[in-house]
Amino acid sequence: MAMRASAPFLLAAALAAPAPASEAPPPSPAHAVDPDVREIVSGISPERIQRSIYVLASFKTRHTLSDPLPSGDGIGGAASWIRAEFDRASAQAGGRLKVELDSFEQPPSPPRNPQKAQITNIVATLKGTDPDSEGRTLVVSGHYDSRATSLLDAASPAPGADDDASGVASVLEVARVLSHFKFRATIVFLAVAGEEQGLYGSTHWAQGAKERRADIEAMLDNDIIGSSRSEGGKVDRGTVRLFAQGIPPVAAPDEGLTALIRAGGENDTPPRELARAVREIAAAYVPSMNVRVVYRADRYLRGGDHLPFLERGYPAVRFTEPAEDFRRQHQDVREEKGVQYGDTPDHVDFAYTADVARVNAAALAVLARAPAPPRDVQIEAARLENDTTLRWAPNPEPDLAGYRIVWRETTSPFWEHGLDLPRNVTRTTVRDVSKDNVVFGVEAFDAAGHASPAVFPRARTTL
């Protein structure tokens, strides 16, 4: 991962409590680059993404209530094609993707859905290769349903090229490439339906994951990632927004959330730590792309498939293009006063979409190879002092190299300083850096430099 400022890092190393003489601190993996991840990034194909978007847009409509038949020109045909693409990717990777349909009947919920609907999610699972980590799960999604101007119009053309064939095409492409590599954790590729009517598909799948107590460490939603051109004509091919929720809007915060707020950790929720990790990984592997982290769950008046995961306590974030052109979203295909409306593929920037897919692929690859985030991270707050002592439970991974203490000013959005410690150290003191003045976190990393998202420490008020 990208090295943080070297001078503060060396200063921190000098000020921190020394490691036991039996094991010196390992070399910092900050400059380590995984050649597999480089190969994954370079393997993402704009041409395959373009083909997928054109095929999805060729169905007359993918409205939730459109033709359900697999051979038809509605949502059923689109679902059948997506499954076939996942199956093809699995066959090319030696059967490593397990492809399934997650179908259910959605009851009527007027006014957005006046009649019952059959909803089908297509799920492709790349099982982790580490028996101790395969239960750890990362999810990446896009929604394949589309709509015209009227939410209830299931007949008019609704190509949905940017919203959200771009996301589904990227998920398919990332699955094609990642399925040829091995990862310690499990990766789930989701193409969900019913998003436009009310996030039906993602809600159903997230609820099922919650009920089976799935250990979802990260969820990346890709929704409207196909255009680099704003409504005003400005082109930005180097930025993608990443929306990350802070304090969840709950009526009664639980004990953990209350403690987080009390400790000033409102910007250090798991979704925001995930967003920071994705941003660092992108800087290392897709340096042409600036991941613009937005401290907000989503845009005003809109919502995406990461929200049901957030509501169930999972770290989830949303990728969206830098500035949307609303003439291309939720619009009948038409021309008015010389202005073209409608979400057609000729307005998609396929090279840009591929770069967003590369960010997804790199983030999934690094996080699925990284150790699990440290558990039971605590900051000692039992006495008044100008030093900071942190402790955490040991990670179980046999190839764990160590832990990284990170910190930043309370007004800074991203980590500024880091200190690496060997794997046998689970308590350390950072000298002359007061916990009152900065925000701390703890990451775990392996010998290849794959690092987990940071974990914000809870206060320990007893010695």
C-alpha positions as CSV (number, residue, x, y, z in Angstrom):
1,M,0.0,0.0,0.0
2,A,1.1,3.6,-0.5
3,M,3.6,4.8,2.1
4,R,2.5,7.5,4.4
5,A,4.8,10.5,5.1
6,S,8.2,9.0,5.8
7,A,9.4,11.6,8.3
8,P,6.5,11.2,10.7
9,F,6.7,7.5,10.3
10,L,10.3,7.4,11.3
11,L,9.6,9.8,14.2
12,A,6.8,7.6,15.4
13,A,9.1,4.6,15.3
14,A,11.6,6.4,17.4
15,L,9.0,7.6,20.0
16,A,7.1,4.3,20.3
17,A,7.8,1.7,22.9
18,P,10.5,-0.6,21.6
19,A,9.5,-4.1,20.4
20,P,10.7,-7.1,22.4
21,A,14.4,-7.9,21.8
22,S,13.4,-11.3,20.6
23,E,11.8,-10.0,17.5
24,A,12.6,-6.7,15.8
25,P,9.9,-4.8,13.9
26,P,9.5,-6.2,10.4
27,P,10.4,-4.1,7.4
28,S,7.5,-1.8,6.5
29,P,5.3,-3.4,3.8
30,A,4.2,0.1,2.7
31,H,6.1,-0.1,-0.5
32,A,5.1,-3.7,-1.2
33,V,3.2,-4.3,-4.4
34,D,1.4,-7.6,-5.2
35,P,2.2,-8.6,-8.8
36,D,-1.0,-10.5,-8.9
37,V,-3.0,-7.4,-8.2
38,R,-1.1,-5.5,-10.9
39,E,-2.0,-8.3,-13.3
40,I,-5.6,-8.1,-12.2
41,V,-5.8,-4.4,-12.8
42,S,-4.2,-4.7,-16.2
43,G,-6.6,-7.6,-17.1
44,I,-9.8,-5.5,-16.8
45,S,-11.0,-5.0,-20.4
46,P,-12.9,-1.9,-21.5
47,E,-14.0,-3.8,-24.6
48,R,-15.7,-6.6,-22.6
49,I,-17.3,-4.0,-20.4
50,Q,-18.6,-2.1,-23.5
51,R,-20.0,-5.4,-24.9
52,S,-21.8,-6.2,-21.7
53,I,-23.3,-2.7,-21.5
54,Y,-24.6,-2.9,-25.1
55,V,-26.1,-6.3,-24.5
56,L,-27.9,-5.2,-21.4
57,A,-29.1,-2.0,-23.0
58,S,-30.4,-4.1,-26.0
59,F,-33.2,-5.5,-23.9
60,K,-36.3,-3.3,-24.5
61,T,-36.6,-2.7,-20.8
62,R,-35.3,-4.3,-17.6
63,H,-38.2,-2.9,-15.5
64,T,-39.0,-5.1,-12.5
65,L,-42.5,-5.8,-13.8
66,S,-41.4,-6.4,-17.4
67,D,-41.4,-9.7,-19.3
68,P,-40.0,-12.3,-16.8
69,L,-39.4,-15.0,-19.5
70,P,-35.7,-16.0,-19.9
71,S,-36.2,-15.8,-23.7
72,G,-38.0,-12.4,-23.6
73,D,-36.8,-8.8,-24.1
74,G,-37.5,-7.8,-20.5
75,I,-36.0,-8.4,-17.1
76,G,-36.2,-12.2,-17.4
77,G,-34.1,-12.2,-20.5
78,A,-31.5,-9.9,-18.9
79,A,-31.3,-12.1,-15.8
80,S,-30.8,-15.2,-18.1
81,W,-28.0,-13.5,-20.0
82,I,-26.2,-12.3,-16.8
83,R,-26.3,-15.8,-15.4
84,A,-24.9,-17.2,-18.6
85,E,-22.0,-14.7,-18.4
86,F,-21.2,-15.7,-14.8
87,D,-21.3,-19.4,-15.9
88,R,-19.0,-18.7,-18.8
89,A,-16.6,-16.9,-16.5
90,S,-16.6,-19.8,-14.1
91,A,-16.0,-22.3,-16.9
92,Q,-13.0,-20.3,-18.1
93,A,-11.6,-20.3,-14.6
94,G,-12.0,-24.0,-14.0
95,G,-15.4,-23.9,-12.3
96,R,-14.2,-21.7,-9.4
97,L,-17.3,-19.5,-9.4
98,K,-20.4,-21.0,-7.9
99,V,-23.3,-19.4,-9.7
100,E,-26.8,-19.4,-8.2
101,L,-30.2,-17.6,-8.5
102,D,-31.6,-16.0,-5.4
103,S,-35.3,-15.7,-6.4
104,F,-38.2,-14.6,-4.2
105,E,-41.7,-13.1,-4.5
106,Q,-41.9,-9.4,-3.5
107,P,-45.4,-8.5,-2.2
108,P,-47.1,-5.4,-3.5
109,S,-45.9,-2.2,-1.9
110,P,-47.8,0.7,-3.5
111,P,-47.2,3.2,-4.9
112,R,-43.8,2.1,-6.2
113,N,-44.8,-1.5,-6.7
114,P,-48.6,-2.0,-7.1
115,Q,-48.4,-5.7,-7.7
116,K,-46.4,-8.7,-6.6
117,A,-43.2,-9.3,-8.4
118,Q,-40.8,-12.1,-8.9
119,I,-37.3,-10.8,-8.1
120,T,-34.2,-12.6,-9.1
121,N,-30.7,-11.8,-7.9
122,I,-27.8,-13.6,-9.7
123,V,-25.1,-14.5,-7.3
124,A,-21.6,-15.7,-8.2
125,T,-19.3,-16.8,-5.3
126,L,-15.6,-17.2,-5.4
127,K,-14.8,-19.2,-2.2
128,G,-11.8,-18.3,-0.1
129,T,-8.9,-20.7,-0.1
130,D,-8.0,-20.3,3.5
131,P,-10.1,-22.6,5.8
132,D,-9.7,-20.1,8.6
133,S,-10.8,-17.1,6.6
134,E,-13.2,-18.4,4.0
135,G,-16.1,-17.3,6.2
136,R,-14.9,-13.7,5.8
137,T,-16.8,-12.3,2.9
138,L,-16.5,-9.3,0.6
139,V,-19.4,-8.3,-1.6
140,V,-19.5,-6.3,-4.9
141,S,-22.8,-5.4,-6.6
142,G,-24.6,-3.6,-9.4
143,H,-28.4,-3.6,-10.2
144,Y,-29.6,-4.8,-13.5
145,D,-33.2,-3.5,-13.5
146,S,-33.9,-0.2,-15.3
147,R,-36.8,2.3,-15.6
148,A,-38.2,5.0,-17.9
149,T,-39.6,8.3,-16.7
150,S,-42.7,6.8,-15.0
151,L,-41.6,4.4,-12.3
152,L,-44.7,2.2,-13.2
153,D,-44.0,2.1,-16.9
154,A,-42.9,-1.5,-17.6
155,A,-43.3,-1.3,-21.4
156,S,-41.5,1.7,-22.7
157,P,-37.8,1.4,-23.8
158,A,-35.5,1.7,-20.8
159,P,-32.0,0.8,-21.9
160,G,-30.4,1.8,-18.5
161,A,-26.9,1.9,-19.9
162,D,-25.4,4.0,-17.1
163,D,-28.0,3.3,-14.5
164,D,-27.0,0.6,-14.0
165,A,-25.7,-1.6,-16.8
166,S,-22.4,0.1,-16.1
167,G,-22.3,-1.3,-12.6
168,V,-23.4,-4.8,-13.6
169,A,-20.9,-4.9,-16.5
170,S,-18.1,-3.9,-14.1
171,V,-19.1,-6.6,-11.6
172,L,-19.1,-9.2,-14.4
173,E,-15.7,-8.1,-15.6
174,V,-14.2,-8.1,-12.1
175,A,-15.6,-11.6,-11.6
176,R,-14.1,-12.7,-14.9
177,V,-10.6,-11.5,-13.9
178,L,-10.6,-12.3,-10.1
179,S,-11.9,-15.9,-10.6
180,H,-8.4,-16.8,-12.1
181,F,-6.7,-15.9,-8.8
182,K,-6.8,-17.2,-5.2
183,F,-7.8,-15.2,-2.1
184,R,-8.0,-16.2,1.5
185,A,-11.4,-14.6,2.0
186,T,-14.6,-15.3,0.0
187,I,-15.8,-12.8,-2.7
188,V,-19.4,-12.6,-3.7
189,F,-20.4,-10.9,-7.0
190,L,-24.0,-9.7,-7.0
191,A,-26.3,-8.6,-9.8
192,V,-29.5,-7.5,-8.0
193,A,-33.0,-6.5,-9.2
194,G,-35.8,-4.4,-7.9
195,E,-33.5,-1.5,-7.0
196,E,-35.6,1.1,-8.8
197,Q,-38.8,-0.1,-7.0
198,G,-37.3,0.0,-3.5
199,L,-33.9,-1.9,-3.2
200,Y,-35.8,-5.2,-3.1
201,G,-33.1,-7.5,-4.3
202,S,-30.3,-6.2,-2.2
203,T,-32.6,-6.0,0.9
204,H,-33.6,-9.6,0.5
205,W,-30.0,-10.8,0.1
206,A,-28.6,-8.6,2.9
207,Q,-31.3,-9.8,5.2
208,G,-30.5,-13.4,4.4
209,A,-26.9,-12.7,5.1
210,K,-27.8,-11.3,8.5
211,E,-30.0,-14.2,9.4
212,R,-27.2,-16.7,8.6
213,R,-24.7,-14.5,10.5
214,A,-22.5,-13.9,7.5
215,D,-19.2,-12.2,8.2
216,I,-19.3,-9.4,5.6
217,E,-16.2,-7.3,6.0
218,A,-16.9,-5.0,3.0
219,M,-19.6,-4.3,0.5
220,L,-18.9,-2.3,-2.6
221,D,-21.9,-1.0,-4.5
222,N,-21.5,0.2,-8.1
223,D,-24.4,2.3,-9.3
224,I,-24.1,4.9,-12.1
225,I,-20.3,4.6,-12.8
226,G,-20.4,4.9,-16.6
227,S,-20.0,8.5,-17.5
228,S,-17.2,11.0,-17.1
229,R,-19.2,13.9,-18.5
230,S,-21.4,16.1,-16.3
231,E,-24.8,17.6,-17.4
232,G,-22.9,20.9,-18.0
233,G,-20.4,19.2,-20.3
234,K,-17.4,19.0,-18.0
235,V,-15.3,15.9,-18.4
236,D,-13.5,14.3,-15.5
237,R,-12.0,10.9,-16.3
238,G,-9.9,10.7,-13.2
239,T,-12.4,10.8,-10.3
240,V,-14.9,8.5,-8.9
241,R,-17.0,9.3,-5.8
242,L,-17.1,6.9,-2.9
243,F,-20.0,7.5,-0.5
244,A,-19.3,6.4,3.1
245,Q,-21.7,6.7,6.0
246,G,-20.7,8.1,9.4
247,I,-23.1,7.8,12.3
248,P,-26.1,5.8,11.2
249,P,-29.5,7.5,11.5
250,V,-30.9,5.3,14.3
251,A,-33.4,6.4,16.9
252,A,-31.6,4.7,19.8
253,P,-27.8,4.2,19.5
254,D,-26.6,1.0,21.0
255,E,-23.7,0.9,23.5
256,G,-21.0,0.5,20.9
257,L,-22.3,3.4,18.8
258,T,-22.7,5.6,21.9
259,A,-19.1,4.8,22.9
260,L,-17.9,5.7,19.4
261,I,-19.7,9.1,19.5
262,R,-18.4,9.8,23.0
263,A,-14.8,9.1,21.8
264,G,-15.1,11.5,18.8
265,G,-15.2,8.6,16.3
266,E,-18.1,9.9,14.2
267,N,-15.7,9.9,11.2
268,D,-14.3,6.5,12.0
269,T,-17.3,4.2,11.5
270,P,-16.5,0.9,9.6
271,P,-17.8,2.3,6.3
272,R,-15.5,5.2,6.5
273,E,-12.5,3.0,7.5
274,L,-13.4,0.9,4.5
275,A,-13.5,3.9,2.2
276,R,-10.0,5.0,3.5
277,A,-8.6,1.6,2.7
278,V,-10.1,1.6,-0.8
279,R,-8.7,5.0,-1.4
280,E,-5.2,3.9,-0.4
281,I,-5.4,0.7,-2.5
282,A,-6.5,2.7,-5.5
283,A,-3.6,5.1,-5.0
284,A,-1.2,2.2,-5.1
285,Y,-2.7,0.2,-8.0
286,V,-4.8,2.6,-10.1
287,P,-2.9,5.9,-9.6
288,S,-4.7,7.6,-12.5
289,M,-8.0,7.4,-10.4
290,N,-8.8,9.8,-7.6
291,V,-11.2,8.1,-5.2
292,R,-13.1,11.1,-3.8
293,V,-14.5,9.9,-0.5
294,V,-17.8,11.7,0.4
295,Y,-18.8,11.7,4.0
296,R,-22.4,10.9,3.3
297,A,-24.3,7.6,2.9
298,D,-25.6,8.6,-0.5
299,R,-26.7,11.6,-2.6
300,Y,-29.8,13.7,-1.7
301,L,-33.1,12.2,-2.9
302,R,-31.4,9.0,-4.0
303,G,-30.3,5.7,-2.5
304,G,-28.5,2.5,-3.6
305,D,-28.1,-1.1,-2.8
306,H,-25.4,-0.5,-0.1
307,L,-28.1,0.9,2.2
308,P,-29.7,-2.4,3.2
309,F,-26.3,-3.6,4.2
310,L,-25.6,-0.5,6.2
311,E,-28.9,-0.9,7.9
312,R,-27.9,-4.4,9.0
313,G,-24.6,-3.3,10.4
314,Y,-22.3,-4.2,7.5
315,P,-19.5,-1.9,6.2
316,A,-20.8,-0.8,2.8
317,V,-19.9,2.0,0.4
318,R,-21.2,3.3,-3.0
319,F,-19.2,4.1,-6.1
320,T,-20.8,6.8,-8.4
321,E,-19.4,8.9,-11.3
322,P,-18.0,12.3,-10.4
323,A,-21.0,14.5,-11.7
324,E,-24.2,13.0,-13.0
325,D,-26.1,14.0,-16.1
326,F,-29.7,13.7,-15.0
327,R,-30.9,13.8,-18.6
328,R,-29.6,10.2,-18.8
329,Q,-31.3,8.9,-15.7
330,H,-34.9,7.8,-15.2
331,Q,-35.9,9.4,-18.6
332,D,-37.9,8.2,-21.6
333,V,-35.7,8.0,-24.6
334,R,-36.6,11.0,-26.7
335,E,-35.5,14.4,-28.1
336,E,-36.9,17.7,-26.9
337,K,-35.9,21.1,-28.3
338,G,-32.8,19.5,-29.7
339,V,-31.8,17.9,-26.4
340,Q,-31.4,14.1,-26.2
341,Y,-32.8,12.3,-23.2
342,G,-32.5,8.7,-22.2
343,D,-29.9,6.4,-20.8
344,T,-28.4,5.0,-23.9
345,P,-25.0,3.4,-24.3
346,D,-23.6,6.0,-26.7
347,H,-23.3,8.3,-23.7
348,V,-21.2,5.9,-21.7
349,D,-17.4,6.3,-21.4
350,F,-16.2,2.7,-21.5
351,A,-12.6,3.5,-20.7
352,Y,-13.7,5.4,-17.6
353,T,-16.0,2.6,-16.5
354,A,-13.1,0.2,-16.8
355,D,-11.0,2.4,-14.5
356,V,-13.7,2.3,-11.9
357,A,-13.8,-1.5,-12.3
358,R,-10.0,-1.5,-11.8
359,V,-10.4,0.3,-8.5
360,N,-13.0,-2.3,-7.4
361,A,-10.9,-5.2,-8.5
362,A,-7.8,-3.9,-6.7
363,A,-9.7,-3.2,-3.5
364,L,-11.3,-6.6,-3.5
365,A,-8.1,-8.4,-4.3
366,V,-6.1,-6.7,-1.5
367,L,-8.7,-6.9,1.1
368,A,-9.5,-10.5,0.3
369,R,-5.8,-11.4,0.7
370,A,-5.3,-9.2,3.8
371,P,-5.6,-10.5,7.3
372,A,-8.9,-9.8,9.1
373,P,-9.2,-6.4,10.8
374,P,-7.9,-6.6,14.4
375,R,-10.4,-7.5,17.1
376,D,-11.0,-6.0,20.5
377,V,-9.0,-2.8,19.7
378,Q,-8.8,-0.6,22.8
379,I,-7.1,2.6,23.8
380,E,-6.1,2.9,27.4
381,A,-7.9,5.8,29.1
382,A,-7.5,5.0,32.8
383,R,-5.2,7.8,33.7
384,L,-4.1,11.3,32.6
385,E,-1.0,11.2,30.4
386,N,0.5,12.6,27.2
387,D,1.4,9.2,25.7
388,T,-1.1,6.8,24.1
389,T,-1.3,3.1,24.7
390,L,-3.3,0.7,22.5
391,R,-4.0,-3.0,22.8
392,W,-5.8,-5.6,20.7
393,A,-6.4,-9.3,20.4
394,P,-3.9,-11.3,18.4
395,N,-4.9,-12.2,14.8
396,P,-5.0,-15.9,14.0
397,E,-3.5,-15.9,10.5
398,P,-0.3,-17.9,10.2
399,D,1.2,-15.6,7.7
400,L,0.5,-12.4,9.7
401,A,3.5,-10.1,9.6
402,G,2.3,-7.5,12.1
403,Y,0.1,-4.6,13.0
404,R,0.2,-1.0,12.0
405,I,-0.8,1.8,14.3
406,V,-2.2,4.8,12.3
407,W,-3.2,8.2,13.4
408,R,-4.2,11.6,12.1
409,E,-5.3,15.0,13.3
410,T,-9.0,15.0,14.3
411,T,-9.7,17.5,11.5
412,S,-7.9,15.4,8.8
413,P,-9.9,13.0,6.7
414,F,-7.2,10.4,6.0
415,W,-4.4,8.7,8.0
416,E,-1.2,10.8,8.2
417,H,1.2,8.7,10.3
418,G,1.9,5.0,10.7
419,L,4.0,2.7,12.9
420,D,4.6,-1.0,12.1
421,L,4.9,-3.5,14.8
422,P,5.8,-7.3,14.7
423,R,3.1,-9.9,15.0
424,N,3.9,-10.8,18.6
425,V,3.2,-7.3,19.8
426,T,-0.5,-6.7,20.8
427,R,0.1,-3.7,23.2
428,T,2.2,-0.7,22.5
429,T,2.7,2.9,23.7
430,V,3.2,5.8,21.3
431,R,5.3,8.3,23.2
432,D,4.4,12.0,23.2
433,V,1.4,11.6,21.0
434,S,-1.7,12.3,23.0
435,K,-4.9,10.4,22.3
436,D,-6.7,13.7,23.3
437,N,-5.4,15.4,20.2
438,V,-5.5,12.8,17.4
439,V,-7.5,9.8,16.1
440,F,-5.9,6.4,16.2
441,G,-6.6,3.1,14.4
442,V,-5.0,-0.3,14.2
443,E,-4.6,-2.4,11.0
444,A,-3.2,-5.9,10.4
445,F,-0.9,-6.8,7.5
446,D,0.8,-9.8,6.0
447,A,4.3,-10.2,4.7
448,A,3.2,-9.2,1.1
449,G,1.8,-5.9,2.3
450,H,-1.9,-6.6,2.2
451,A,-3.4,-4.6,5.0
452,S,-6.9,-4.6,6.6
453,P,-9.0,-1.5,7.1
454,A,-8.2,0.2,10.3
455,V,-10.2,-0.4,13.4
456,F,-11.1,2.6,15.7
457,P,-10.3,1.7,19.3
458,R,-12.9,1.8,22.1
459,A,-11.8,3.3,25.4
460,R,-10.5,1.0,28.1
461,T,-11.0,2.8,31.5
462,T,-9.4,0.1,33.7
463,L,-5.8,-1.0,33.8
